[in-house]
Amino acid sequence: MTILNILEYPDSRLRKQAKPVARVDDAIRKLADDMLETMYAAPGIGLAASQVNVHKRMIVVDVSETQDVPHVFINPQLTLIGELVENEEGCLSIPGFYEPVTRAERVRVRHLNCDGDANEFEAEGRLSVCIQHECDHLEGKLFVDYLSSLKRTRIRKKLGRQHRIRA
């Protein structure tokens, strides 16, 4: 397995919309494995293919404490269920920043698994929030888009300074 490079905000490639996966094959299964390895190494609880500059509709998620309950969703389609709830979110593409975001408390996900089989999965709580967050990436949307323009600008400037210091 390979640890992939995670794009960081405000990289414009994070705004690109992902295209559906036409066929689940060995290359897609390897990408899923590499994404999981990258997510665990970061460390994180979710990762979209868009974040590693692969613009295919695929996300991986594992919100378990022991990092042993991985989920792979290929071509996910969401149905939002229940009330809206506010939770603090962070993002591997926006390291070090956590802000409250409002999302549906539950979600139903229609998707393909790594065998190419169609599945439907329902999630709630932290898993639901994570799935919604990662699916936003597939649309070119980031959690900072839910924030005020003032907060977005502050985050962009701080990350810009951090990138200049590292260079």
DSSP file (Angstrom, degrees, kcal/mol; ACC not computed):
  #  RESIDUE AA STRUCTURE BP1 BP2  ACC     N-H-->O    O-->H-N    N-H-->O    O-->H-N    TCO  KAPPA ALPHA  PHI   PSI    X-CA   Y-CA   Z-CA
    1    1 A M              0   0    0      0, 0.0     2,-0.4     0, 0.0    33,-0.1   0.000 360.0 360.0 360.0 157.4    0.0    0.0    0.0
    2    2 A T        -     0   0    0     29,-0.0     2,-0.6     0, 0.0    36,-0.3  -0.951 360.0-132.1-124.5 137.2    1.0    3.6   -0.6
    3    3 A I        -     0   0    0     -2,-0.4     2,-0.2    34,-0.1    32,-0.1  -0.812  33.3-148.0 -86.8 123.2    0.5    6.7    1.5
    4    4 A L        -     0   0    0     -2,-0.6     2,-0.4    30,-0.5    48,-0.0  -0.501  17.8-101.7 -92.1 158.0   -0.8    9.4   -0.9
    5    5 A N        -     0   0    0     47,-0.2     2,-0.5    -2,-0.2    -1,-0.1  -0.661  33.5-141.3 -79.0 128.6   -0.2   13.1   -0.8
    6    6 A I        -     0   0    0     -2,-0.4    46,-0.2    46,-0.1    45,-0.1  -0.821  15.3-128.3 -94.9 124.6   -3.2   15.0    0.7
    7    7 A L        -     0   0    0     44,-3.2     2,-0.4    -2,-0.5    46,-0.0  -0.403  24.0-144.2 -67.2 145.6   -4.1   18.3   -1.0
    8    8 A E    >   -     0   0    0     -2,-0.1     3,-2.3    86,-0.1    86,-0.2  -0.931  28.8 -69.2-119.3 141.6   -4.4   21.3    1.3
    9    9 A Y  T 3  S+     0   0    0     84,-3.1     3,-0.1    -2,-0.4     0, 0.0  -0.358 114.4  31.8 -57.0 135.8   -6.7   24.3    1.2
   10   10 A P  T 3  S+     0   0    0      0, 0.0    -1,-0.3     0, 0.0     5,-0.1  -0.802  82.9 128.5 -99.7  32.6   -6.8   26.6   -0.7
   11   11 A D    X   -     0   0    0     -3,-2.3     3,-1.7     1,-0.2     4,-0.2  -0.244  57.0-139.4 -50.3 124.7   -5.5   24.3   -3.5
   12   12 A S  G >  S+     0   0    0      1,-0.3     3,-1.7     2,-0.2     4,-0.2   0.712  95.8  73.3 -65.5 -21.0   -7.9   24.8   -6.4
   13   13 A R  G >  S+     0   0    0      1,-0.3     3,-1.1     2,-0.2    -1,-0.3   0.745  85.2  67.2 -65.8 -21.3   -7.8   21.0   -7.2
   14   14 A L  G <  S+     0   0    0     -3,-1.7    -1,-0.3     1,-0.2    -2,-0.2   0.664  94.9  58.7 -69.3 -15.1  -10.0   20.5   -4.1
   15   15 A R  G <  S+     0   0    0     -3,-1.7     2,-0.3    -4,-0.2    -1,-0.2   0.475  80.0 109.9 -92.5  -3.7  -12.8   22.4   -5.9
   16   16 A K  S <  S-     0   0    0     -3,-1.1   124,-0.3    -4,-0.2     2,-0.3  -0.548  71.6-122.0 -77.4 134.5  -12.9   20.0   -8.9
   17   17 A Q        -     0   0    0     -2,-0.3   122,-0.2   122,-0.2     2,-0.2  -0.566  27.0-123.0 -76.6 137.4  -16.1   17.8   -9.1
   18   18 A A        -     0   0    0    120,-3.0    38,-0.3    -2,-0.3    37,-0.1  -0.480  18.7-133.3 -80.2 150.0  -15.4   14.1   -9.0
   19   19 A K  B     -a   56   0A   0     36,-2.6    38,-2.2    -2,-0.2    56,-0.1  -0.749  31.5 -93.0-101.4 150.1  -16.7   11.8  -11.8
   20   20 A P        -     0   0    0      0, 0.0     2,-0.6     0, 0.0    -1,-0.1  -0.232  39.1-109.6 -59.0 148.5  -18.5    8.5  -11.2
   21   21 A V        -     0   0    0     36,-0.3     3,-0.1     1,-0.2    35,-0.0  -0.724  27.9-161.4 -77.4 121.4  -16.4    5.3  -11.1
   22   22 A A  S    S+     0   0    0     -2,-0.6     2,-0.3     1,-0.3    -1,-0.2   0.860  71.3   8.8 -75.8 -36.2  -17.3    3.5  -14.3
   23   23 A R        -     0   0    0      2,-0.0     2,-0.8     0, 0.0    -1,-0.3  -0.985  67.7-130.4-150.2 132.7  -16.1    0.0  -13.2
   24   24 A V        +     0   0    0     -2,-0.3     2,-0.2    -3,-0.1    89,-0.0  -0.760  50.7 146.5 -84.8 113.8  -14.9   -1.4   -9.9
   25   25 A D     >  -     0   0    0     -2,-0.8     4,-2.4    91,-0.0     3,-0.3  -0.645  65.4 -74.4-134.3-170.7  -11.7   -3.1  -10.8
   26   26 A D  H  > S+     0   0    0      1,-0.2     4,-2.5     2,-0.2     5,-0.2   0.850 127.5  56.2 -61.5 -34.7   -8.3   -3.9   -9.2
   27   27 A A  H  > S+     0   0    0      2,-0.2     4,-2.1     1,-0.2    -1,-0.2   0.892 109.3  46.0 -64.9 -39.0   -7.1   -0.3   -9.7
   28   28 A I  H  > S+     0   0    0     -3,-0.3     4,-2.4     2,-0.2    -2,-0.2   0.901 112.3  50.7 -69.9 -41.1  -10.1    1.0   -7.7
   29   29 A R  H  X S+     0   0    0     -4,-2.4     4,-2.2     2,-0.2    -2,-0.2   0.893 110.9  49.1 -63.8 -38.9   -9.6   -1.6   -5.0
   30   30 A K  H  X S+     0   0    0     -4,-2.5     4,-2.8     2,-0.2    -2,-0.2   0.907 109.6  52.1 -65.4 -41.4   -5.9   -0.5   -4.8
   31   31 A L  H  X S+     0   0    0     -4,-2.1     4,-2.8     2,-0.2    -2,-0.2   0.917 108.6  51.2 -59.8 -42.8   -7.0    3.1   -4.6
   32   32 A A  H  X S+     0   0    0     -4,-2.4     4,-2.4     2,-0.2    -2,-0.2   0.928 111.7  46.9 -60.3 -45.5   -9.4    2.2   -1.7
   33   33 A D  H  X S+     0   0    0     -4,-2.2     4,-2.5     1,-0.2    -2,-0.2   0.919 113.8  47.8 -61.9 -44.2   -6.5    0.5    0.1
   34   34 A D  H  X S+     0   0    0     -4,-2.8     4,-2.4     2,-0.2   -30,-0.5   0.883 111.1  51.1 -65.5 -38.4   -4.1    3.4   -0.4
   35   35 A M  H  X S+     0   0    0     -4,-2.8     4,-2.8    -5,-0.2    -1,-0.2   0.914 110.7  48.3 -65.8 -42.2   -6.8    5.9    0.7
   36   36 A L  H  X S+     0   0    0     -4,-2.4     4,-2.7     2,-0.2     5,-0.2   0.937 112.2  49.0 -62.7 -45.4   -7.4    3.9    3.9
   37   37 A E  H  X S+     0   0    0     -4,-2.5     4,-2.1     1,-0.2    -2,-0.2   0.909 113.6  47.1 -59.1 -43.2   -3.6    3.7    4.6
   38   38 A T  H  X S+     0   0    0     -4,-2.4     4,-1.6   -36,-0.3    -2,-0.2   0.915 112.2  49.8 -64.5 -45.1   -3.3    7.5    4.0
   39   39 A M  H  <>S+     0   0    0     -4,-2.8     5,-2.0     1,-0.2     3,-0.2   0.927 112.9  45.9 -61.5 -46.8   -6.3    8.3    6.2
   40   40 A Y  H  <5S+     0   0    0     -4,-2.7    -1,-0.2     3,-0.2    -2,-0.2   0.884 113.8  49.2 -65.1 -38.0   -5.0    6.1    9.1
   41   41 A A  H  <5S+     0   0    0     -4,-2.1    -1,-0.2    -5,-0.2    -2,-0.2   0.769 112.4  47.6 -71.7 -25.4   -1.5    7.6    8.7
   42   42 A A  T  <5S-     0   0    0     -4,-1.6    -1,-0.2    -3,-0.2    -2,-0.2   0.843 117.3-119.2 -60.0 -44.9   -2.7   11.2    8.7
   43   43 A P  T   5 +     0   0    0      0, 0.0     2,-0.3     0, 0.0    -3,-0.2   0.708  63.1 132.7 -87.6 149.5   -4.4   10.4   11.2
   44   44 A G      < -     0   0    0     -5,-2.0     3,-0.1    -2,-0.0    -2,-0.0  -0.867  55.0-131.7-146.9-179.7   -8.0   11.0   10.2
   45   45 A I  S    S+     0   0    0      1,-0.3    17,-2.5    -2,-0.3     2,-0.3   0.407  88.0  21.0-117.8  -3.6  -11.5    9.4   10.2
   46   46 A G  E     -B   61   0B   0     15,-0.2     2,-0.3    -7,-0.1    -1,-0.3  -0.983  55.3-177.0-161.7 153.5  -12.4   10.0    6.5
   47   47 A L  E     -B   60   0B   0     13,-2.4    13,-2.7    -2,-0.3     2,-0.3  -0.954  12.8-150.4-156.3 134.7  -10.9   10.8    3.1
   48   48 A A  E >>  -B   59   0B   0     -2,-0.3     3,-1.5    11,-0.2     4,-0.5  -0.810  27.8-122.2-102.9 147.7  -12.3   11.5   -0.3
   49   49 A A  G >4>S+     0   0    0      9,-2.7     5,-2.3    -2,-0.3     3,-1.5   0.848 112.0  65.4 -55.8 -33.9  -10.5   10.6   -3.5
   50   50 A S  G >45S+     0   0    0      8,-0.3     3,-1.5     6,-0.3    -1,-0.3   0.823  92.6  61.6 -57.9 -31.9  -10.6   14.3   -4.4
   51   51 A Q  G <45S+     0   0    0     -3,-1.5   -44,-3.2     1,-0.3    -1,-0.3   0.689 105.4  46.1 -71.4 -17.7   -8.4   15.1   -1.5
   52   52 A V  G <<5S-     0   0    0     -3,-1.5    -1,-0.3    -4,-0.5   -47,-0.2   0.043 125.0-102.0-111.2  24.4   -5.6   12.9   -3.0
   53   53 A N  T < 5S+     0   0    0     -3,-1.5     2,-0.5     1,-0.2    -3,-0.2   0.778  87.0 122.7  63.0  32.1   -6.1   14.5   -6.4
   54   54 A V      < -     0   0    0     -5,-2.3     2,-1.8    -6,-0.1    -2,-0.2  -0.962  51.5-155.0-118.7 109.1   -8.0   11.5   -7.9
   55   55 A H        +     0   0    0     -2,-0.5   -36,-2.6    -5,-0.1     2,-0.3  -0.388  49.0 120.7 -93.7  62.8  -11.3   13.0   -9.0
   56   56 A K  B    S-a   19   0A   0     -2,-1.8     2,-1.8   -38,-0.3    -7,-0.3  -0.897  75.4-102.8-118.8 150.6  -13.4    9.8   -8.8
   57   57 A R  S    S+     0   0    0    -38,-2.2    18,-3.7    -2,-0.3   -36,-0.3  -0.535  76.5 119.2 -78.6  85.3  -16.6    9.5   -6.7
   58   58 A M  E     + C   0  74B   0     -2,-1.8    -9,-2.7    16,-0.2     2,-0.3  -0.982  34.3 179.1-152.2 135.8  -15.1    7.4   -3.8
   59   59 A I  E     -BC  48  73B   0     14,-2.3    14,-2.7    -2,-0.3     2,-0.4  -0.956  12.8-153.6-134.1 155.5  -14.7    8.0   -0.1
   60   60 A V  E     +BC  47  72B   0    -13,-2.7   -13,-2.4    -2,-0.3     2,-0.3  -0.978  17.1 179.1-126.5 145.1  -13.3    6.0    2.8
   61   61 A V  E     +BC  46  71B   0     10,-2.3    10,-2.7    -2,-0.4   -15,-0.2  -0.999  16.6 167.5-146.0 140.8  -14.4    6.3    6.4
   62   62 A D        +     0   0    0    -17,-2.5   -18,-0.0    -2,-0.3     5,-0.0  -0.720   3.9 167.5-153.6 104.0  -13.5    4.8    9.8
   63   63 A V        +     0   0    0      6,-0.3   -18,-0.1    -2,-0.2    63,-0.1   0.331  40.2 121.9 -98.3   6.7  -14.8    6.5   12.9
   64   64 A S    >   -     0   0    0      5,-0.2     3,-0.8     1,-0.1     5,-0.1  -0.368  68.1-129.3 -70.4 149.8  -14.0    3.6   15.3
   65   65 A E  T 3  S+     0   0    0      1,-0.2    -1,-0.1     2,-0.1    -3,-0.0   0.815 110.1  46.2 -64.5 -31.2  -11.7    4.2   18.2
   66   66 A T  T 3  S-     0   0    0      3,-0.0    -1,-0.2     0, 0.0    -2,-0.0   0.382 105.1-127.2 -96.8   2.7   -9.6    1.2   17.2
   67   67 A Q  S <  S+     0   0    0     -3,-0.8    -2,-0.1     1,-0.1   -27,-0.0   0.906  77.9 112.5  51.6  49.2   -9.4    2.0   13.5
   68   68 A D        +     0   0    0      1,-0.1    -1,-0.1     2,-0.0    -3,-0.1   0.122  50.9  76.7-136.0  21.8  -10.7   -1.4   12.5
   69   69 A V        +     0   0    0     -5,-0.1    -6,-0.3     2,-0.0    -5,-0.2  -0.523  63.7 177.8-128.9  65.3  -14.1   -0.7   10.9
   70   70 A P        -     0   0    0      0, 0.0     2,-0.4     0, 0.0    -8,-0.2  -0.433  11.1-163.0 -74.2 142.9  -13.3    0.7    7.5
   71   71 A H  E     -C   61   0B   0    -10,-2.7   -10,-2.3    -2,-0.1     2,-0.5  -0.982   3.0-165.1-121.7 136.4  -16.1    1.7    5.1
   72   72 A V  E     -C   60   0B   0     -2,-0.4     2,-0.5   -12,-0.2   -12,-0.2  -0.992   5.0-171.3-121.0 124.6  -15.5    2.2    1.4
   73   73 A F  E     -C   59   0B   0    -14,-2.7   -14,-2.3    -2,-0.5     2,-0.5  -0.964   1.5-168.5-120.0 115.7  -18.3    4.0   -0.6
   74   74 A I  E    S-CD  58 112B   0     38,-2.2    38,-2.9    -2,-0.5   -16,-0.2  -0.903  76.1  -4.8-106.2 130.4  -18.0    4.1   -4.4
   75   75 A N  E    S-     0   0B   0    -18,-3.7    -1,-0.2    -2,-0.5   -17,-0.1   0.924  90.0-161.7  53.4  50.7  -20.4    6.4   -6.2
   76   76 A P  E     -     0   0B   0      0, 0.0     2,-0.4     0, 0.0    35,-0.2  -0.351  13.8-167.2 -67.4 140.8  -22.2    7.3   -3.0
   77   77 A Q  E     - D   0 110B   0     33,-2.3    33,-2.6    -2,-0.1     2,-0.3  -0.997  14.5-148.2-126.6 124.2  -25.6    8.9   -3.2
   78   78 A L  E     - D   0 109B   0     -2,-0.4     2,-0.4    31,-0.2    31,-0.2  -0.696  18.4-170.4-101.0 143.9  -27.0   10.4    0.0
   79   79 A T  E     - D   0 108B   0     29,-2.1    29,-2.6    -2,-0.3     2,-0.3  -0.987  25.8-139.0-122.5 119.2  -30.4   10.8    1.4
   80   80 A L  E     - D   0 107B   0     -2,-0.4     2,-0.4    27,-0.2    27,-0.2  -0.591  23.3-170.9 -80.9 138.2  -30.4   13.1    4.4
   81   81 A I  E     - D   0 106B   0     25,-2.6    25,-1.9    -2,-0.3    24,-0.2  -0.968  37.0  -1.2-131.6 142.6  -32.7   12.0    7.3
   82   82 A G  E    S-     0   0B   0     -2,-0.4    -2,-0.0    23,-0.2     2,-0.0  -0.206  93.7 -21.8  84.9-169.4  -33.8   13.6   10.5
   83   83 A E  E     -     0   0B   0     21,-0.1    22,-2.6     1,-0.1     2,-0.4  -0.209  65.6-102.7 -74.5 164.1  -33.1   16.9   12.2
   84   84 A L  E     - D   0 104B   0     20,-0.2     2,-0.3    21,-0.1    20,-0.2  -0.749  40.9-173.9 -86.8 137.5  -30.2   19.2   11.6
   85   85 A V  E     - D   0 103B   0     18,-3.3    18,-2.7    -2,-0.4     2,-0.5  -0.957  20.6-127.4-132.5 151.6  -27.5   19.0   14.3
   86   86 A E  E     + D   0 102B   0     -2,-0.3     2,-0.3    16,-0.2    16,-0.2  -0.859  32.4 167.9-102.8 131.1  -24.3   21.1   14.8
   87   87 A N  E     - D   0 101B   0     14,-2.5    14,-2.9    -2,-0.5     2,-0.4  -0.967  39.1-106.7-136.8 152.6  -21.0   19.3   15.3
   88   88 A E  E     - D   0 100B   0     -2,-0.3     2,-0.3    12,-0.3    10,-0.0  -0.669  42.5-168.5 -79.5 132.7  -17.4   20.5   15.3
   89   89 A E  E     - D   0  99B   0     10,-3.0    10,-2.2    -2,-0.4     2,-0.3  -0.908  14.9-179.6-124.4 151.2  -15.6   19.4   12.1
   90   90 A G  E     -     0   0B   0     -2,-0.3     2,-0.3     8,-0.2     8,-0.1  -0.770  13.7-147.4-131.2-179.7  -12.0   19.3   11.0
   91   91 A C  E >   - D   0  94B   0      3,-0.6     3,-1.5     6,-0.4     6,-0.3  -0.977  22.6-134.5-156.9 137.4  -10.4   18.2    7.7
   92   92 A L  T 3  S+     0   0    0     -2,-0.3    -1,-0.1   -46,-0.3   -86,-0.1   0.766 112.8  53.7 -63.2 -23.9   -7.2   16.6    6.6
   93   93 A S  T 3  S+     0   0    0      1,-0.2   -84,-3.1   -85,-0.1    -1,-0.3   0.525 113.6  42.4 -86.8  -6.0   -7.1   19.2    3.8
   94   94 A I  E X  S-D   91   0B   0     -3,-1.5     3,-1.4   -86,-0.2    -3,-0.6  -0.554  91.3-161.6-133.8  66.6   -7.4   22.0    6.3
   95   95 A P  E 3   +     0   0B   0      0, 0.0    -3,-0.1     0, 0.0     3,-0.1  -0.203  64.9  13.2 -63.4 136.6   -5.1   20.8    9.1
   96   96 A G  E 3  S+     0   0B   0      1,-0.2     2,-0.4    -5,-0.1    -4,-0.1   0.437  97.8 108.7  88.1   0.3   -5.4   22.3   12.6
   97   97 A F  E <   +     0   0B   0     -3,-1.4    -6,-0.4    -6,-0.3     2,-0.4  -0.935  38.5 177.8-117.9 135.1   -8.8   24.0   12.2
   98   98 A Y  E     +     0   0B   0     -2,-0.4    -8,-0.2    -8,-0.1   -10,-0.1  -0.998   9.0 164.7-136.0 128.7  -12.0   22.9   13.8
   99   99 A E  E     -D   89   0B   0    -10,-2.2   -10,-3.0    -2,-0.4     2,-0.2  -0.976  40.7 -96.0-142.8 153.2  -15.3   24.7   13.4
  100  100 A P  E     -D   88   0B   0      0, 0.0     2,-0.3     0, 0.0   -12,-0.3  -0.518  41.2-179.5 -72.6 136.5  -19.0   24.0   14.0
  101  101 A V  E     -D   87   0B   0    -14,-2.9   -14,-2.5    -2,-0.2     2,-0.5  -0.991  22.8-131.1-135.2 142.0  -21.0   22.8   10.9
  102  102 A T  E     +D   86   0B   0     -2,-0.3     2,-0.3   -16,-0.2   -16,-0.2  -0.833  38.6 153.0 -98.8 127.5  -24.7   22.0   10.7
  103  103 A R  E     -D   85   0B   0    -18,-2.7   -18,-3.3    -2,-0.5     2,-0.1  -0.902  49.8 -75.0-143.2 169.5  -25.6   18.7    9.0
  104  104 A A  E     -D   84   0B   0     -2,-0.3   -20,-0.2   -20,-0.2   -22,-0.1  -0.418  36.1-133.5 -66.9 143.5  -28.4   16.0    9.0
  105  105 A E  E    S+     0   0B   0    -22,-2.6    20,-1.3   -24,-0.2     2,-0.3   0.769  87.6  26.1 -72.2 -24.7  -28.3   13.7   12.0
  106  106 A R  E     -DE  81 124B   0    -25,-1.9   -25,-2.6   -23,-0.3     2,-0.3  -0.943  66.2-169.1-136.6 158.8  -28.7   10.6    9.9
  107  107 A V  E     -DE  80 123B   0     16,-2.5    16,-2.8    -2,-0.3     2,-0.5  -0.998  15.4-146.9-147.8 144.3  -28.0    9.7    6.3
  108  108 A R  E     -DE  79 122B   0    -29,-2.6   -29,-2.1    -2,-0.3     2,-0.5  -0.956  21.3-160.4-108.7 131.2  -28.8    6.8    3.9
  109  109 A V  E     -DE  78 121B   0     12,-3.7    12,-2.3    -2,-0.5     2,-0.5  -0.952  10.2-165.5-119.1 118.9  -26.0    6.0    1.4
  110  110 A R  E     +DE  77 120B   0    -33,-2.6   -33,-2.3    -2,-0.5     2,-0.3  -0.884  36.9 134.4 -95.2 133.0  -26.6    4.1   -1.8
  111  111 A H  E     - E   0 119B   0      8,-2.4     8,-3.2    -2,-0.5     2,-0.3  -0.954  53.8 -97.8-162.8 174.5  -23.2    3.0   -3.2
  112  112 A L  E     -DE  74 118B   0    -38,-2.9   -38,-2.2    -2,-0.3     6,-0.2  -0.842  33.6-142.3-102.0 147.7  -21.1    0.3   -4.7
  113  113 A N    >   -     0   0    0      4,-2.1     3,-2.0    -2,-0.3   -40,-0.1  -0.365  40.3 -83.9 -96.1-174.6  -18.7   -1.7   -2.6
  114  114 A C  T 3  S+     0   0    0      1,-0.3   -85,-0.1     2,-0.1   -86,-0.1   0.582 130.0  56.3 -70.9  -8.9  -15.2   -3.0   -3.6
  115  115 A D  T 3  S-     0   0    0      2,-0.1    -1,-0.3   -86,-0.0     3,-0.1   0.447 119.5-110.0 -94.9  -2.8  -16.7   -6.0   -5.3
  116  116 A G  S <  S+     0   0    0     -3,-2.0     2,-0.3     1,-0.3    -2,-0.1   0.551  71.7 143.0  86.0   7.8  -18.9   -3.7   -7.5
  117  117 A D        -     0   0    0      1,-0.1    -4,-2.1    -5,-0.0    -1,-0.3  -0.614  54.1-116.8 -84.1 141.2  -22.1   -4.7   -5.7
  118  118 A A  E     +E  112   0B   0     -2,-0.3     2,-0.3    -6,-0.2    -6,-0.2  -0.576  42.0 173.3 -75.4 136.3  -24.8   -2.2   -5.0
  119  119 A N  E     -E  111   0B   0     -8,-3.2    -8,-2.4    -2,-0.3     2,-0.4  -0.927  26.7-146.6-138.6 162.0  -25.5   -1.6   -1.3
  120  120 A E  E     -E  110   0B   0     -2,-0.3     2,-0.4   -10,-0.2   -10,-0.2  -0.999  20.7-178.8-131.1 136.4  -27.5    0.7    0.9
  121  121 A F  E     -E  109   0B   0    -12,-2.3   -12,-3.7    -2,-0.4     2,-0.4  -0.993  14.2-153.3-138.4 136.8  -26.2    1.8    4.3
  122  122 A E  E     +E  108   0B   0     -2,-0.4     2,-0.3   -14,-0.2   -14,-0.2  -0.949  18.5 179.4-115.4 135.7  -27.7    4.0    7.0
  123  123 A A  E     -E  107   0B   0    -16,-2.8   -16,-2.5    -2,-0.4     2,-0.3  -0.923   7.4-175.5-132.6 155.3  -25.6    5.9    9.4
  124  124 A E  E >>  +E  106   0B   0     -2,-0.3     3,-0.9   -18,-0.2     4,-0.7  -0.899  50.7  10.0-140.1 171.4  -26.1    8.3   12.3
  125  125 A G  H 3> S-     0   0    0    -20,-1.3     4,-2.2    -2,-0.3     3,-0.2  -0.263 125.1  -6.1  63.1-140.9  -24.0   10.4   14.7
  126  126 A R  H 3> S+     0   0    0      1,-0.2     4,-2.5     2,-0.2    -1,-0.2   0.846 136.3  54.1 -59.4 -37.8  -20.3   10.9   13.9
  127  127 A L  H <> S+     0   0    0     -3,-0.9     4,-2.4     2,-0.2    -1,-0.2   0.907 108.3  49.5 -64.7 -41.5  -20.4    8.4   11.0
  128  128 A S  H  X S+     0   0    0     -4,-0.7     4,-2.4   -23,-0.2    -2,-0.2   0.927 112.0  48.1 -61.3 -46.4  -23.2   10.3    9.4
  129  129 A V  H  X S+     0   0    0     -4,-2.2     4,-2.6     1,-0.2    -2,-0.2   0.922 112.0  49.8 -60.7 -44.9  -21.4   13.6    9.7
  130  130 A C  H  X S+     0   0    0     -4,-2.5     4,-2.7     2,-0.2     5,-0.2   0.914 110.1  49.6 -62.7 -44.5  -18.2   12.1    8.4
  131  131 A I  H  X S+     0   0    0     -4,-2.4     4,-2.5     2,-0.2    -1,-0.2   0.926 112.7  47.2 -61.5 -44.7  -19.9   10.6    5.3
  132  132 A Q  H  X S+     0   0    0     -4,-2.4     4,-1.8     2,-0.2    -2,-0.2   0.918 112.2  50.5 -62.6 -43.0  -21.6   13.9    4.5
  133  133 A H  H  X S+     0   0    0     -4,-2.6     4,-1.1     1,-0.2    -2,-0.2   0.933 113.3  44.7 -59.4 -48.6  -18.3   15.8    5.0
  134  134 A E  H  X S+     0   0    0     -4,-2.7     4,-1.0     1,-0.2     3,-0.3   0.882 110.2  54.1 -68.1 -38.1  -16.5   13.4    2.6
  135  135 A C  H  X S+     0   0    0     -4,-2.5     4,-0.7     1,-0.2     3,-0.3   0.842 100.9  61.2 -64.8 -31.9  -19.3   13.5    0.0
  136  136 A D  H ><>S+     0   0    0     -4,-1.8     5,-2.5     1,-0.2     3,-1.4   0.905  97.6  58.9 -57.3 -40.7  -19.0   17.3    0.0
  137  137 A H  H ><5S+     0   0    0     -4,-1.1     3,-1.7    -3,-0.3    -1,-0.2   0.868  97.6  59.4 -56.7 -36.6  -15.4   16.9   -1.2
  138  138 A L  H 3<5S+     0   0    0     -4,-1.0  -120,-3.0    -3,-0.3    -1,-0.3   0.742 106.5  48.1 -65.5 -21.8  -16.7   14.9   -4.2
  139  139 A E  T <<5S-     0   0    0     -3,-1.4    -1,-0.3    -4,-0.7    -2,-0.2   0.377 123.2-105.6 -95.5   1.6  -18.7   18.0   -5.2
  140  140 A G  T < 5S+     0   0    0     -3,-1.7     2,-0.4    -4,-0.3    -3,-0.2   0.714  79.1 133.9  80.6  20.8  -15.7   20.4   -4.7
  141  141 A K      < -     0   0    0     -5,-2.5    -1,-0.3    -6,-0.1     2,-0.3  -0.862  37.4-163.1-109.6 139.8  -17.1   21.7   -1.4
  142  142 A L    >   -     0   0    0     -2,-0.4     3,-2.0    -3,-0.1     4,-0.3  -0.803  34.1-111.6-117.5 159.3  -15.2   22.1    1.8
  143  143 A F  G >  S+     0   0    0     -2,-0.3     3,-1.6     1,-0.3     4,-0.2   0.791 114.9  67.3 -63.2 -24.6  -16.4   22.5    5.4
  144  144 A V  G >  S+     0   0    0      1,-0.3     3,-1.4     2,-0.2    -1,-0.3   0.724  85.3  72.0 -66.1 -18.7  -15.0   26.1    5.3
  145  145 A D  G <  S+     0   0    0     -3,-2.0    -1,-0.3     1,-0.3    -2,-0.2   0.697  92.2  56.7 -68.5 -17.3  -17.8   26.9    2.8
  146  146 A Y  G <  S+     0   0    0     -3,-1.6    -1,-0.3    -4,-0.3    -2,-0.2   0.526  98.4  82.1 -86.6  -7.4  -20.2   26.6    5.7
  147  147 A L  S <  S-     0   0    0     -3,-1.4   -46,-0.0    -4,-0.2    -3,-0.0  -0.422  92.9 -85.8 -95.0 169.0  -18.4   29.3    7.6
  148  148 A S     >  -     0   0    0     -2,-0.1     4,-2.4     1,-0.1     5,-0.2  -0.326  38.9-113.7 -67.4 157.2  -18.5   33.1    7.3
  149  149 A S  H  > S+     0   0    0      1,-0.2     4,-2.4     2,-0.2     5,-0.2   0.836 117.7  58.0 -62.6 -31.5  -16.3   34.7    4.7
  150  150 A L  H  > S+     0   0    0      2,-0.2     4,-2.2     1,-0.2    -1,-0.2   0.938 108.6  43.6 -63.6 -47.1  -14.3   36.3    7.6
  151  151 A K  H  > S+     0   0    0      2,-0.2     4,-2.4     1,-0.2    -2,-0.2   0.904 113.4  52.2 -65.0 -40.7  -13.5   32.9    9.1
  152  152 A R  H  X S+     0   0    0     -4,-2.4     4,-2.6     1,-0.2    -2,-0.2   0.919 110.5  47.9 -60.5 -44.2  -12.7   31.4    5.7
  153  153 A T  H  X S+     0   0    0     -4,-2.4     4,-2.5     2,-0.2    -1,-0.2   0.906 110.7  51.4 -63.9 -42.5  -10.3   34.3    5.0
  154  154 A R  H  X S+     0   0    0     -4,-2.2     4,-2.3     1,-0.2    -2,-0.2   0.921 112.4  45.9 -61.1 -44.8   -8.6   33.9    8.4
  155  155 A I  H  X S+     0   0    0     -4,-2.4     4,-2.6     2,-0.2     5,-0.2   0.923 111.9  51.3 -65.0 -44.7   -8.1   30.2    7.8
  156  156 A R  H  X S+     0   0    0     -4,-2.6     4,-2.2     1,-0.2    -2,-0.2   0.910 111.8  47.5 -59.3 -43.4   -6.8   30.7    4.3
  157  157 A K  H  X S+     0   0    0     -4,-2.5     4,-2.2     2,-0.2    -1,-0.2   0.917 112.0  48.9 -65.7 -43.8   -4.3   33.3    5.5
  158  158 A K  H  X S+     0   0    0     -4,-2.3     4,-2.1     1,-0.2    -2,-0.2   0.916 113.3  46.6 -63.6 -42.6   -3.0   31.2    8.4
  159  159 A L  H  X S+     0   0    0     -4,-2.6     4,-2.4     1,-0.2    -1,-0.2   0.880 109.7  55.1 -67.1 -36.1   -2.6   28.1    6.1
  160  160 A G  H  X S+     0   0    0     -4,-2.2     4,-1.9    -5,-0.2    -2,-0.2   0.907 108.6  47.8 -61.3 -42.0   -0.8   30.3    3.5
  161  161 A R  H  X S+     0   0    0     -4,-2.2     4,-2.1     2,-0.2    -2,-0.2   0.908 110.7  51.6 -64.7 -41.6    1.7   31.5    6.2
  162  162 A Q  H  X S+     0   0    0     -4,-2.1     4,-2.1     1,-0.2    -2,-0.2   0.895 109.1  50.6 -62.7 -39.8    2.2   27.9    7.3
  163  163 A H  H  X S+     0   0    0     -4,-2.4     4,-1.5     1,-0.2    -1,-0.2   0.886 110.2  49.5 -66.1 -38.1    2.9   26.8    3.7
  164  164 A R  H  < S+     0   0    0     -4,-1.9    -1,-0.2     1,-0.2    -2,-0.2   0.878 109.9  51.5 -68.3 -36.5    5.5   29.6    3.2
  165  165 A I  H  < S+     0   0    0     -4,-2.1    -2,-0.2     1,-0.2    -1,-0.2   0.905 111.1  47.8 -65.8 -41.1    7.2   28.7    6.5
  166  166 A R  H  <        0   0    0     -4,-2.1    -1,-0.2     1,-0.2    -2,-0.2   0.802 360.0 360.0 -68.8 -29.1    7.5   25.0    5.4
  167  167 A A     <        0   0    0     -4,-1.5    -1,-0.2    -5,-0.2    -2,-0.2   0.485 360.0 360.0 -73.3 360.0    8.9   26.0    1.9
